[in-house]
Amino acid sequence: QSVRLVAQDAGDRRSYERELLDERRRAEAAQTRAEELATTLRRSLLPPSLSPPVGLDASAYYHAASPSEVGGDFYDLFALSREKSAFFLGDVCGKGIDAATLTSLARYTLRAAAVNHDHPEAVLHSLDTMLRSEPGGHDPSRYCTVIFGFITVHDNGFDIELASGGHPSALLLRADGDVQYINTAGGQAVGMFAAVK
């Protein structure tokens, strides 16, 4: 019968474990920085507050699908005058920096076009023209879907005029709890096609 003894230098193993632990800490710190950057970027792409007309309540809640990615969702509600406001809700194709860039372009184009046009379709046409005339040529993968509308104070209520650029239909929630889709059929995704229908 024989006994075999093997001696190992535990210092090498401890050094290896320390390296693994240090690398894990660096990876966790990098992930935390990426999530903080994504959160800051997302916040910069959404309005700090909504500005509904007097007599109308509005609120928004945005939940990101991933803490470390920036999506392309956007929305806003803002006053154009005492009697008229504009709003939009949309989503750009893709995620990351490209989506954030397109989101910013869409938001500011819609806000500017709302000041210059009286009809929602004209606002969407302005956005479509902007997306299709970017430097470097038209890229059909850079598009968005959006619902745009004007709210006008009328008697004891509001008139809403909507147009859709390929976005899912809006929902109308009535005071009695009844919900129905608003027909906005016919709109196509904004910036996707060279010819607007």
N, C-alpha and C positions, 0 to 999 in steps of 0.2 A: 504494500500500500504506500502511495506517495502523496504528498501535499504540495500543491503548487501555489506560490505566493506571487502576486503581481503588484508592484508598487507604481502608482501614477502620481504625477505632479499635479496636485489639486489647484495650484496657482493658475495653470493654463485654462482649466475648466472655469474657474471663477472669472478670469479675464474675458473669456468667451461669453459668459452669462452677462457680465457687465456691458459688453459691446451690444449684445442683443437688447438689453434693457434701455440703453442709451438710444439705439436706433428706433425702438418702439416709441420712446418719448419724443424724438424728433418727428416721427410720422404723425403722432397725435397732435403735436403743436402745429404742424403744417396743415392738418385737417381742420383744426380750430381756426387758423388764419383764413383758410379757403371759405369756411362757413361764414365767418365774420365779413369777409369781402363780398360774398354773394348776398348776404342780408343787407349790407349797405347799398349795394348796387340795386337790388330789388326795391328798396325803400326810395331810392332816387328816381325810379321809373314810375312810381305811383303817386297820385296827388296827396299832399299832406292832409287835406280835408276836402269834403264835398261842399259845394255852395248852392243848395237848392233855393228856388224862389220862395218868397214868404208864403206860408200856408202849406208848404210841402215838406215832409220829413224824408230824409235820405240817410242811409248808412251803408257802409261797405265792410266786408271782411274778406281778407285775402289770406289763403293758406297755401304756402309753397309746397309743391310735391316733394321736393328734395332740399334739405338745408344747405347743400353745397353746390347746387346748380341754380342758374338764373334762367327762368322761363321767359315766355314772351307775352304773358297776359297783361292787359292794360285797360284802364277805365278812367272816367272823369265825369264830373257834373259841375258846370260853371255858368255864371250869369253873363249874358250879353247886354242886357238892359234891365230895367225894373220889371218889364213885362215878358221878357224872353230869356230862356236859358238853353243850353245845349248839353247833351250827354252822349257818351259812347262807351262801348264795351267790346273788347276785341282780343285777339290772340295772333301772334306772329308765328310763322313756321320755324321750328327749331328751338334750340336751347343754347346757352352760353353767351359769349361776347357778341357774336353775330346777331343773335336774337335780341340782346339788350340794345344794340345799336339800332336795329330796325324798329324796336318798340319805341325808342326815344324819337326817331324820325316820324313814326306814325302819330304819336301823341301830339307833338308840336305842329305837325302839318294839319291835323284835324282841328286843333284849337284855332290856328290861324285861318283856315278855310271857313270855319264857322262864323267868323267875323265878316267875311267877304261874300258869303252866299246866303240866300234865303231858303233854299230847299236842301233837304238831306242828301238827295241824289247828287247834287252839284258838289257838296262837300266830299262825298266818296269819290267822285270823278277827279277832284283835285288831288286826293291822296293817291289814287291809281296813277295819275300822270306823274306825280313825284316819284313813286316807286319804280315806274317803268323808265324814267329818264335819269337814273343814277349814273354817275361817271363810270366808265368802263363797260357800258352797255346793259341791256336788260337781262336780268338773271331770274328765270321763272321759279327758282327755288326760294326767292326772297319775296314772300307775299304774306298777307294777313287776311283774317276774316274779321269783320266788324259790324256792329249795329250802331248806327248814328241817328240821333233824333233831336228835334227841337221841342221845347216845352213852352207854351204860351199861356199866360194867365188869361182866363176867359170867364166872365161873370163870377160865379162862386166856385170855379174849378179850374181845370187846366186842359188845354188841347195838346195832344202829342202827335207829332208827325215823324214817322220812322222810315229809314231805308236800311237795307241789309246788303252787306258785301260778303255773301257766302257764309255768314254766321248762323248758328242754329237759331230758330225762331225765338222771339222774346215771349215771356209769359206775363199774362195779366192776372193779378191776384185781386179779386173783388172784395169789398167789405164783408160780404156774406161768406167768404171763404172759398168761393168758386174760383177755379183756375182754368184759364184757357190760353192756347197758343195764339199769338198775333201773327197773322199771315203776312210774311215778308218774302214770299216766294219770288224768284226771278233774279235775285242778286247773285253775282259771282264773286269769288275770292278776289281781293283787291291786289293788283300788281302781278298777278299770275299770268295773264294772257296779254298778248300784244294788242289785240283789238277788244275794246270794251263793248259788251252787249247791252 
